Structures are given as structure tokens and as C-alpha cells.
Amino acid sequence: MATREKDACDLLDADHRAVKKMFKEYEELTNSRGRTVGQKKMDLARQICQELTVHAQIEEEIFYPALRAVLKDTDMLAEAEVEHASAKDLIAQIEGMDEADEMFDAKVKVLGEYIDHHVKEEKNEIFPKARSARKLDLVSMRDQLMERKEELMGEEVA
């Protein structure tokens, strides 16, 4: 069996796995005590928010419009964009808080649950439809997504 080249879905899925791992680390930190735990949680929450913001942006700028152009049924894309809006709202709330706020952990936890739900839908519904769409070049789209992601991550750091 020939191995297929990594495509846009693989790149987005790698992002999903990386963020899931960060949420898991965050959860472990909420169960530990120590003077540096608060700062570690803040740093990790900010990193999660940055990753998700960039990920949502590249999906909305490149991936979703390309799918919209070739798929007949775009309801799942509309739903995904609504999920993005909810996540962005929560991200803005988290970024505007400090860790001492009693709602901080709860908001990070709920964001993780939103993302988990969203990832399952992409993986089970959107990615298979994208891969079966004949008119989509997901391999070159992967390069486009990667380039835009690097640009955005560079802006975030600056």
C-alpha cells in the first residue's frame, strides 16, 4: 500500500492533538499545589489560546472557504464556524482574566470541552468529506495553511 502524502487535514489534526495535550497538562496543573503552579497555568492557558486563535484563523481563511466552494452540503461548515465563534468568545474572556479569578479554571476547562467536540466533528465529518472532494488539492493546501500559520505565529510573538 502506498503511503499518501500528508495533507491539510493531517496538519489540522496535528494541531488538534497538540492542543489536546496542552489541555491535559493544564488539567494536571489544576490538581497540583505549589507557588509556581499559578504562573505555569497562566502561561499554558495563554499558549492554548494563541494556538487555537491561529488554528481557527487558518481554517476560516483557507480551509473552510475551499471546502465551501466544492461541497454541496455546507451545514457542517456553518456549524463549525459557530463553534469557532463560541471558542473565540471564551478565549477573549480567558485572556482578559487573571489566574486568581475563580472562574479561570472553569473557563479553560469548558474551552477544552468545546474544542474536543469540535475536533471530533472535524475528524469524523469534515475531513472525510474534504478528502473525498475530487476538486480539492489538500496537499498544496497543507503548504498554504502551514505558511499562513507561521506568519500568524510570528505576529503573535512580535
PALO-576389 format. One record per residue: residue in one letter; chain; x, y, z of N, C-alpha, C in turn. Coordinates in steps of 0.05 Angstrom, whole numbers, plus 5000, padded with zeros to 4 digits. Atoms other than C-alpha are relative to their C-alpha. Last residue first. Example, Ala and Ser with C-alpha at 12.3 -4.5 7.8 and 13.67 -1.06 7.14 Angstrom:
REM residues 2
s, A, 4984, 4976, 4999, 5273, 4979, 5143, 4985, 5022, 5014
a, A, 5018, 4976, 5000, 5246, 4910, 5156, 5018, 5024, 5000
//
This chain:
REM residues 158
a, A, 4989, 4973, 5004, 5124, 5803, 5357, 4987, 5020, 5019
v, A, 4975, 4997, 4984, 5106, 5734, 5383, 5010, 5028, 5000
e, A, 5007, 5003, 4972, 5034, 5736, 5358, 5024, 5005, 5018
e, A, 5013, 4975, 4992, 5057, 5763, 5290, 4993, 4999, 5030
g, A, 4979, 4979, 5000, 5106, 5705, 5281, 4988, 5027, 5010
m, A, 4985, 5005, 4976, 5051, 5656, 5299, 5022, 5020, 5004
l, A, 5016, 4992, 4977, 5008, 5688, 5246, 5014, 4995, 5026
e, A, 5003, 4971, 5001, 5061, 5682, 5191, 4986, 5010, 5025
e, A, 4974, 4989, 4992, 5078, 5611, 5211, 4999, 5030, 5001
k, A, 4997, 5006, 4971, 5004, 5592, 5208, 5026, 5012, 5010
r, A, 5016, 4980, 4986, 4998, 5625, 5139, 5002, 4997, 5030
e, A, 4988, 4974, 5005, 5056, 5584, 5112, 4985, 5022, 5015
m, A, 4975, 4999, 4984, 5030, 5520, 5143, 5013, 5027, 4998
l, A, 5007, 4998, 4972, 4960, 5531, 5115, 5025, 5003, 5018
q, A, 5012, 4973, 4997, 4987, 5544, 5045, 4993, 5005, 5029
d, A, 4977, 4980, 5001, 5032, 5483, 5049, 4990, 5028, 5005
r, A, 4984, 5003, 4975, 4973, 5440, 5072, 5023, 5020, 5001
m, A, 5013, 4984, 4980, 4931, 5469, 5015, 5015, 4998, 5027
s, A, 4990, 4973, 5003, 4983, 5441, 4967, 4986, 5019, 5020
v, A, 4971, 5000, 4995, 4970, 5372, 4995, 5010, 5028, 4996
l, A, 4994, 4997, 4971, 4895, 5382, 5002, 5029, 5000, 5006
d, A, 4972, 5009, 4998, 4886, 5394, 4927, 5008, 5005, 5029
l, A, 4983, 4988, 4980, 4810, 5397, 4926, 5028, 4989, 5000
k, A, 4989, 4975, 5010, 4770, 5383, 4863, 5018, 5014, 5020
r, A, 4981, 5003, 5021, 4758, 5310, 4878, 5014, 5026, 4992
a, A, 5006, 4979, 5020, 4724, 5320, 4945, 5022, 5000, 4979
s, A, 5014, 5012, 5023, 4733, 5254, 4981, 4992, 5020, 4978
r, A, 4983, 5019, 5015, 4787, 5281, 5026, 4986, 4987, 4977
a, A, 4979, 4985, 5014, 4746, 5342, 5045, 5017, 4981, 4983
k, A, 5012, 4987, 5023, 4686, 5299, 5061, 5021, 5015, 4984
p, A, 5006, 5021, 5021, 4728, 5253, 5105, 4987, 5013, 4975
f, A, 4976, 5010, 5013, 4758, 5315, 5140, 4994, 4978, 4979
i, A, 4989, 4980, 5019, 4691, 5349, 5154, 5024, 4988, 4985
e, A, 5018, 4991, 5021, 4652, 5291, 5185, 5014, 5017, 4979
n, A, 5020, 5020, 5009, 4691, 5247, 5233, 4983, 5009, 4976
k, A, 4987, 5025, 5006, 4755, 5288, 5244, 4980, 4980, 4988
e, A, 4982, 4996, 5023, 4721, 5356, 5240, 5011, 4973, 4991
e, A, 5016, 4994, 5024, 4664, 5334, 5284, 5017, 5003, 4976
k, A, 5013, 5025, 5008, 4710, 5302, 5336, 4984, 5004, 4974
v, A, 4980, 5017, 5012, 4754, 5365, 5337, 4987, 4974, 4990
h, A, 4994, 4989, 5027, 4694, 5410, 5350, 5019, 4981, 4985
h, A, 5024, 5004, 5016, 4671, 5368, 5410, 5005, 5008, 4970
d, A, 5003, 5029, 5003, 4741, 5367, 5440, 4977, 4993, 4981
i, A, 4980, 5007, 5020, 4748, 5442, 5427, 4999, 4969, 4995
y, A, 5009, 4990, 5027, 4684, 5457, 5464, 5019, 4990, 4978
e, A, 5023, 5017, 5008, 4706, 5412, 5522, 4989, 5009, 4973
g, A, 4990, 5026, 5008, 4775, 5446, 5525, 4977, 4981, 4991
l, A, 4988, 4996, 5026, 4741, 5514, 5526, 5011, 4973, 4990
v, A, 5022, 4999, 5020, 4698, 5489, 5583, 5011, 5004, 4972
k, A, 5011, 5027, 5002, 4761, 5470, 5623, 4977, 4999, 4979
v, A, 4980, 5016, 5015, 4795, 5537, 5609, 4989, 4972, 4995
k, A, 5001, 4991, 5028, 4732, 5573, 5631, 5020, 4985, 4982
a, A, 5026, 5009, 5011, 4726, 5533, 5695, 4999, 5007, 4970
d, A, 4998, 5028, 5006, 4800, 5544, 5711, 4975, 4989, 4986
f, A, 4979, 5005, 5020, 4792, 5619, 5705, 5002, 4971, 4992
m, A, 5012, 5011, 5025, 4725, 5626, 5740, 5021, 4992, 4980
e, A, 5010, 5027, 4995, 4756, 5634, 5810, 4988, 4987, 4975
d, A, 5029, 5000, 5004, 4796, 5694, 5785, 4990, 4971, 5003
a, A, 5012, 4999, 4973, 4867, 5688, 5814, 4969, 4999, 4998
e, A, 5004, 5026, 4990, 4890, 5665, 5745, 4987, 4999, 5028
d, A, 4975, 5010, 4988, 4880, 5733, 5715, 4993, 4974, 5015
m, A, 5002, 5007, 4972, 4826, 5748, 5665, 5028, 4996, 5012
g, A, 5005, 4976, 4985, 4823, 5784, 5598, 4999, 4996, 5030
e, A, 4977, 4982, 5004, 4857, 5727, 5560, 4996, 5026, 5016
i, A, 4977, 5012, 4986, 4806, 5678, 5589, 5023, 5020, 4998
q, A, 5005, 4998, 4971, 4747, 5722, 5567, 5024, 4990, 5016
a, A, 4998, 4972, 4993, 4776, 5731, 5497, 4995, 5004, 5030
i, A, 4972, 4993, 5000, 4787, 5656, 5492, 5004, 5029, 5008
l, A, 4988, 5010, 4975, 4715, 5644, 5513, 5030, 5006, 5002
d, A, 5012, 4984, 4979, 4689, 5689, 5457, 5012, 4991, 5027
k, A, 4986, 4974, 5000, 4737, 5657, 5408, 4990, 5017, 5023
a, A, 4973, 5004, 4989, 4711, 5587, 5427, 5015, 5027, 5002
s, A, 5003, 5005, 4971, 4639, 5609, 5416, 5027, 4997, 5013
a, A, 5008, 4974, 4988, 4657, 5640, 5348, 4997, 4996, 5031
h, A, 4976, 4982, 4999, 4695, 5577, 5328, 4993, 5026, 5015
e, A, 4984, 5011, 4979, 4634, 5534, 5345, 5026, 5017, 5004
v, A, 5014, 4992, 4976, 4591, 5579, 5301, 5017, 4990, 5024
e, A, 4994, 4972, 4996, 4643, 5569, 5246, 4986, 5012, 5024
a, A, 4972, 4997, 4991, 4640, 5494, 5254, 5007, 5029, 5005
e, A, 4999, 5008, 4972, 4564, 5496, 5249, 5028, 5003, 5012
a, A, 5013, 4979, 4986, 4568, 5535, 5184, 5001, 4994, 5030
l, A, 4981, 4978, 4999, 4618, 5485, 5159, 4989, 5024, 5015
m, A, 4980, 5006, 4980, 4573, 5427, 5178, 5021, 5022, 5002
d, A, 5011, 4996, 4973, 4515, 5459, 5140, 5022, 4995, 5022
t, A, 4981, 4984, 4984, 4558, 5463, 5077, 4990, 5006, 5028
d, A, 5011, 4997, 4973, 4525, 5407, 5037, 5020, 5015, 5017
k, A, 5028, 4992, 5003, 4543, 5415, 4963, 4988, 5007, 5028
l, A, 5020, 5018, 4987, 4617, 5415, 4975, 4972, 5011, 4995
v, A, 5003, 5026, 5014, 4668, 5446, 4926, 4979, 4981, 5012
a, A, 5000, 4997, 5029, 4670, 5521, 4941, 4995, 4973, 4986
r, A, 5026, 4988, 5008, 4651, 5513, 5014, 4997, 5001, 4970
l, A, 5020, 5022, 4998, 4711, 5466, 5023, 4972, 5011, 4991
a, A, 4994, 5019, 5021, 4759, 5519, 4997, 4979, 4978, 5000
p, A, 5009, 4990, 5026, 4726, 5572, 5040, 5005, 4981, 4977
y, A, 5029, 4999, 5003, 4732, 5527, 5102, 4991, 5012, 4973
f, A, 5012, 5026, 5001, 4806, 5511, 5094, 4970, 5001, 4994
i, A, 4991, 5018, 5022, 4836, 5578, 5076, 4984, 4975, 4997
e, A, 4989, 4985, 5023, 4815, 5639, 5117, 5004, 4982, 4976
e, A, 5020, 4981, 5011, 4769, 5605, 5167, 5009, 5014, 4975
e, A, 5023, 5015, 5010, 4814, 5545, 5179, 4980, 5018, 4986
i, A, 4992, 5013, 5025, 4875, 5589, 5182, 4978, 4983, 4989
q, A, 4996, 4980, 5021, 4841, 5635, 5233, 5008, 4986, 4973
a, A, 5026, 4991, 5010, 4815, 5579, 5276, 5003, 5018, 4977
h, A, 5012, 5024, 5013, 4885, 5549, 5282, 4973, 5008, 4988
v, A, 4986, 5002, 5026, 4916, 5618, 5298, 4987, 4977, 4984
t, A, 5007, 4976, 5015, 4865, 5631, 5354, 5012, 4997, 4971
l, A, 5027, 5003, 5010, 4871, 5559, 5380, 4992, 5024, 4982
e, A, 5001, 5023, 5019, 4947, 5562, 5385, 4972, 4998, 4988
q, A, 4986, 4992, 5025, 4945, 5631, 5418, 4998, 4978, 4979
c, A, 5016, 4979, 5013, 4891, 5610, 5469, 5013, 5009, 4973
i, A, 5023, 5014, 5012, 4929, 5546, 5486, 4983, 5020, 4984
q, A, 4990, 5015, 5023, 4993, 5586, 5496, 4977, 4986, 4986
r, A, 4994, 4981, 5022, 4957, 5636, 5540, 5009, 4986, 4975
a, A, 5026, 4991, 5010, 4927, 5579, 5582, 5005, 5020, 4977
l, A, 5011, 5022, 5016, 4997, 5548, 5588, 4973, 5009, 4988
d, A, 4984, 5002, 5025, 5028, 5613, 5612, 4988, 4979, 4981
m, A, 5004, 4976, 5016, 4972, 5625, 5662, 5014, 4998, 4973
k, A, 5027, 5002, 5011, 4975, 5553, 5687, 4994, 5024, 4982
k, A, 4998, 5020, 5021, 5051, 5558, 5696, 4972, 4997, 4986
q, A, 4987, 4988, 5023, 5042, 5623, 5734, 5002, 4980, 4977
g, A, 5017, 4979, 5011, 4992, 5593, 5782, 5012, 5012, 4974
v, A, 5022, 5012, 5015, 5032, 5529, 5792, 4983, 5022, 4986
t, A, 4997, 4993, 5029, 5096, 5567, 5812, 4977, 4989, 4983
r, A, 4999, 4971, 5006, 5080, 5571, 5886, 5000, 5007, 4971
g, A, 4972, 4989, 5001, 5059, 5500, 5893, 4999, 5029, 4992
r, A, 4996, 4976, 4983, 4999, 5455, 5890, 5029, 5009, 4998
s, A, 4976, 4999, 4984, 4977, 5405, 5838, 5002, 5027, 5015
n, A, 5001, 5019, 4977, 4908, 5386, 5813, 5026, 5001, 5017
t, A, 5021, 4991, 4982, 4900, 5447, 5768, 4998, 4982, 5025
l, A, 4991, 4977, 4984, 4968, 5431, 5738, 4979, 5009, 5020
e, A, 4982, 5011, 4980, 4944, 5363, 5714, 5010, 5022, 5019
e, A, 5017, 5015, 4980, 4885, 5396, 5680, 5018, 4989, 5022
y, A, 5014, 4980, 4984, 4932, 5445, 5645, 4984, 4987, 5022
e, A, 4980, 4988, 4982, 4976, 5388, 5621, 4987, 5020, 5019
k, A, 4994, 5021, 4980, 4914, 5354, 5592, 5021, 5009, 5020
f, A, 5023, 5000, 4981, 4893, 5419, 5558, 5004, 4979, 5022
m, A, 4997, 4976, 4983, 4963, 5424, 5528, 4977, 5001, 5020
k, A, 4978, 5006, 4981, 4959, 5352, 5501, 5004, 5024, 5020
k, A, 5012, 5019, 4981, 4892, 5368, 5469, 5021, 4993, 5022
v, A, 5016, 4985, 4982, 4925, 5429, 5437, 4987, 4982, 5021
a, A, 4982, 4983, 4984, 4980, 5387, 5405, 4984, 5015, 5022
r, A, 4986, 5017, 4980, 4930, 5334, 5382, 5018, 5017, 5018
h, A, 5020, 5010, 4981, 4885, 5386, 5348, 5014, 4984, 5022
d, A, 5006, 4977, 4982, 4945, 5420, 5315, 4981, 4991, 5022
a, A, 4977, 4998, 4983, 4966, 5352, 5287, 4997, 5023, 5020
d, A, 5002, 5021, 4980, 4895, 5343, 5261, 5024, 5001, 5019
l, A, 5020, 4990, 4981, 4900, 5410, 5224, 4996, 4980, 5023
l, A, 4989, 4977, 4987, 4964, 5387, 5190, 4981, 5010, 5022
d, A, 4979, 5010, 4981, 4936, 5318, 5174, 5012, 5023, 5016
c, A, 5014, 5013, 4977, 4873, 5350, 5145, 5020, 4990, 5020
a, A, 5010, 4979, 4982, 4915, 5396, 5101, 4987, 4988, 5025
d, A, 5017, 4979, 5012, 4952, 5337, 5071, 4991, 5020, 5020
k, A, 5015, 4985, 4980, 5009, 5289, 5086, 4985, 5023, 4987
e, A, 4986, 4977, 4990, 5028, 5248, 5025, 4983, 5015, 5021
r, A, 5008, 4975, 5013, 4995, 5181, 5018, 5016, 5023, 5013
t, A, 5007, 4981, 4980, 5031, 5118, 5036, 4993, 5026, 4987
a, A, 4985, 4976, 5002, 5028, 5067, 4980, 4991, 5019, 5023
m, A, 5017, 4976, 5000, 5000, 5000, 5000, 5018, 5025, 5000
//
